[in-house]
Amino acid sequence: MELFRTVVKCTESPEKIDYGTPFLMLGSCFVENLGVRLQQLKFDVVLNPFGIVYQPAPAARNLERIITGNPYTEDELQYHHELWCNFDHHGRFSHPVASVCLERINAELSRAHDQLARAKWLFVTFGTAWTYRLKSNSRIVANCHKFPASDFERTQFDVNEICAIWKEAVDGLRKFNPAVKVVFTVSPIRHLRDGAHGNQLSKAILLLAVDRLNREVANTGYFPAYEIVLDELRDYRFYNEDMTHPNDTAIHYIRKRFCESYMTEDTLQAMKAVEDIVKAAAHRPIHHTSEYRKFAASCLEKISKLKQQYLRFDFTEETRQFEKMKESKRQATCCKLCPYSDAATFCDQVP
């Protein structure tokens, strides 16, 4: 059969991930797309405990903070636009009350520290070689939090600088957890504010840096997400309307290639069973018939069997939903006021 596309080869990992494997994921919004879905499918993953971070330098510093586990203090927070924030963190940690902001930050830091201590894998995605420094103290920031642009100096890290920073970070990681393997990726999302050529130069720096790290640092690897999107999915039908971010179809395909490279065959089969349950729990029926209550009971039985096989599975929310469906005896029909009256969605306004 003739292929009309370039298929990017993904090296199959000799060591695999299963549902008992703890791992940590750090980096750009691309790793969020992958990590969120793995969380939904009940993997033991902690995702971006500092929020989205695009640049290699602050990502390395964040990793070092996870290793030490030293809590943040209030004097490390900044106040701007009526919000307390921290330059290491994404805006989702910001809050009008300093103590709440600090509590959010340190709760995630503690969770990440505990996870990294037992993790078998660390997946890191770099987005851009450009970064920002505070002019006041030359500190690199992960997020500018809409502070005035005049407060920062924008600089581009080169291959040597990125390699030096990450060699030191991985060395510290191995002292903390000698067993962990590190896999780097480069985000396929284009940063067109630098121009098409500027974006390619930035990505080239990241690719060269990762290649050198793979050659010079033991137990590191590379997953070719960048190449899959740019070479294999070389068509705008795989992008969102902004023409820079991969769409759901592309993300699903990359996730599939990732799982084929790193998951055991038994894990891939279990993922299908988990996905069926997650999808079923998300469904909202128009009519709560006896047939549907039987379906809910069947799903509860599947959950019970999976939990016997994988003790760490947390199906708390799905179980609650199916129990609610199983016990309901209402013959529900969406009311006229329901915004979902033309969809297969149960309306809670129905008496």
N, C-alpha and C positions, 0 to 999 in steps of 0.2 A: 504493500500500500504506500502510495506516495504522500509524503507530508508536505504541506504548504506553509510551514512555519519552522523556525529554529527552536529546537527543544534544548533548554539549558539543563545540563547534567548536574544533579545534586549528589554530592558524595554521601553515601549511606554511612551513618555513624556505626562503628563496631560496638559501641556501648549504647544502650537504648534507655528510653524513658518509659516507665509504666505508671499506673495509678498510685503506686507507693513511693514515687520519686519526688522529693521536694526540690523546687527550683525557684530562682529569682529572675525577674526580667526588668531591665532598665533601659531608658532611652527615649526616643522620639515618639510621635503619635503613631508611627507605623507599628511599633512594638505594642502599643495599646490595642490596635486592631486585632493583633494576634492573641495577646494575653487575655483580653476580656472574654474572648470566645473560649479559651482554655479554662478560665475560671467558671464560666457557665457550664462547661462539661465536667466540672468537679475535679479538675487537676489540683494538685497541691502546689499552687503557685502564688507568690506575692509579686504584685505588679506595680512598678513605678511608685515606691513609697515616698518619693519627693515630688511626684507628678511628672508630667512630660518634660524631658530635658533633651535638647537637640545637640548640644556641643560636647565633644569628648572631654574637655578640661573640667567643666563643672560636674560632669557625670563621674569622672574619676574621683573628684573630691567628695562627692556624695557617697561613693562606694567606701571611701576611707572612713567617713562618718558612721556608716552602717557598721563597719568592722569594730570601731571603738565603742559604738553605742552610747556615746556621751550625749545626754539630753541637751536640747537647746534651752537657753535661758532668755528672759525677757529683754535683756540688753542686746540680744542678737536680732530682735525684731525691728521693723521700720514702720512708721505710720505715714500713710499717704492716701488722699482721697477718702478719708474717713474709715480706712481699713488698716488693720495691723497685718503685716506680711513679713516674709523672709526672702532674701535674694537667692537662696538655694532652692526655693520651692515654687511650684506652680501656684497660680492664683486660686485654685480650689481649696487651698489651706487658709486663705485670708479670711479675716473676720473683724467686725467692728469692736469686739472685746478681745483684748490682748491674751487673757488667760485661756479663752476658747481656742484662739489661733495656736497657742503654745501646746495646748492639750492635743489638738489634732496632729500637729507636727510630731510630738514625742510618742504618741500612740503608734503611729505608722513606723517611726524609727525603731521603736522597741520590737514591733512585729517583724520588721525586716532583719534586725540583728539576730533574733532567734531563728528566723528562717535560714539565713545565710550560714549560721553555725552548723546546720545539718544538711544544707543544700548539696546536691550532686552536680547541679548545672547552674551557670549564670549566663543569661543571654543579654547581649548589649547591642543596641542599635544607635549608630551615629547618624545625625541628620545633616550637619553642616560644619565646615571647618572654621566658620566665622564665630566670634564670640565678643562679649562686651566686658569692659573693665570699668569699675568706678574710678573716676578721676581723683576722688578724694583720698583713696588708699590703695589703688591699683588692684583691688580685689576683683576676681572674675565672678560674674553673676550668671546664674542659670535663667533668671527671669527679671526683666526690668520693671515689671509691675506699673507701667505707665508713668514712671518718673520722667522728668524732662530729659530729652535726648542729650542735652548739653552736659548732663551729669556723667555721661559714659564716653569711653573711647572704644571704637569698634576696630578689632584687629583680627587677622586671619592667622591661625596656627599652621605651621608647616609640618611635614612628615616627621622630622626629627623631634620636634616638640611633642607631638601627639604620642609618638612611640616612647619617649622618655617618661612622660606622665603615666602612661598605662603600664609600662614595665614596672614602675614603682608601685602602682596600685595593685597589680596582679601579684607582685612579690609579697605585699602586705596581706593580700587575700589568702595566699598559700600558707602563710604562717598562722593565719586564723583558722583556715579550713583546708588542709592539704589535699583533700579528695576532690575538691570542686573543679569542674571543667568549664572553660570559658569559651563561648561561641559569639563571634562578632557578626553583625550584619550592617549594611549601609542602606539607609532608607531610600526607596525609589521616589519619594515625594520631592518634587523639584521646588527649589527656593528661587522663584523667578524675580524676586525683588532685586537680586544681584545681576539680572539679565541672563539670557540663555547660556552665553559663554561663561559668565562668572559662576553660574551654578555648576557647569561641567568641571570647571577648575576646582571648585570646592569639593565636589564628589571625587574627583581624581586624587586629591590629597588624602581623603578618607580611605579610598580603596588601596592606595599605596601604603598608607600607615597600617591598615589591617593586614595586608599581605606580609609586611615586614614582621609584625607581631606574631603572625602565625608561623613564620620561619624561625624566629628567634626565641619564642617563649613556649615552653612545653605545655601540653594539654590545652591548647587553644585551637579553635577551628573557625570556619566561616560558612555562613549560609547565604547563597547568592540571590537574595530577595531583589536586589537592585537589578541584576541581570535578567531575572525572570520577567520583571515588568518591562524593562527597556528593550529586551531582545526577543523574548518569547511572546509577550502580550503587547506587541508593538502596534497598538491601534487605539484610537481615542474612544472606542466603544468600551474600553476597560477603565475609563476615567470618569470622575464626577463632573458636574457642570463647570467647575472651576478649571478643568483641564490640567490639573496638577496632582490631585489626590486620586489614588486608585479607588474604583468603586467596589461595591459588595461582591460582584462577580470575580474581580481580580483578587480581592482579599481572600475570598473563599478558595480560590485556586492556589494561592501562595500558602495558605494554611494547610491545604491538602498535601502540597509538596513537602512542607516542613514536617508534617506528621509522618509521612512515608519515610523520611530520612532519619527521624529520631525516635519514633514510637515502635514498640514491639507489635507483632501481628495480633496477639491477644488484646493488647491495648486498643488497637484500631477497631477491633470487633466490639469491645466494651464501649468505646466512644459512640458507636452507632446506637447501642441500646440506651445509653444515657441521653443522647440527643433526642431519641424518640420520646422519652419521658419528659424532657424539658419542653419540647414542642407541644406535647399533649397537655401539660400543665398550663401553658400559655393560652390554650384555646378556651373561648368562652361560648358555651352553647346558647342558642336561642331558646330551645326547649329542653327542660330537664326531664326527659323520658326515662322509663325504666331501663331502656337499652343503654342510655348514656350513663346511668348509675352503675350498670354492670361494667361498662368501659372503665369508669373510675376505680371500681374495685379491682379490675384486672391490672390497672396501672399500679395500684398499691401493692399488689402481689409481686409485680416485677421489681418494684423498689425494694421490697423485703429480700428478694433473692439476690439482688445486686449488692445490698448492704452486707449480706452474709459473706459474699465473695470479696468485697472491698470495704473493710470496716471503717475506713476514713471518710467514706461518702457522706455528705450532708445533704439530705433531701428534705430538710425541714419545711421549706416553703412549698415544695411540690406536694409533700404529704398533706400539709394543711389544706391545699387547694383541692386535692382529690377527695379528702375526707368531707369537705364541704359539699362537693358535687355528689358524693355517694349518699349523703344523708338528706340532700334536698329532695322534697317531694312536690315542689312547685312546677306547674306547667307554665313556663315563662314565655311571654311574647313581648318583644320590645315595644315600649310605648312610643307615641308620636313625638314626644319631646326628646327622645334619645338620639344623640348625634350619630349613633352607629346603627340606626334602624334598618339600613340596607346591607348590614354586614352580619356575619355569624358571631355576634357578640352579645353576651347576656347583659341586660340592663338591670342594675341594682335598684332602680326606682320601681320596678314591678312589685306589687304587693304579694 
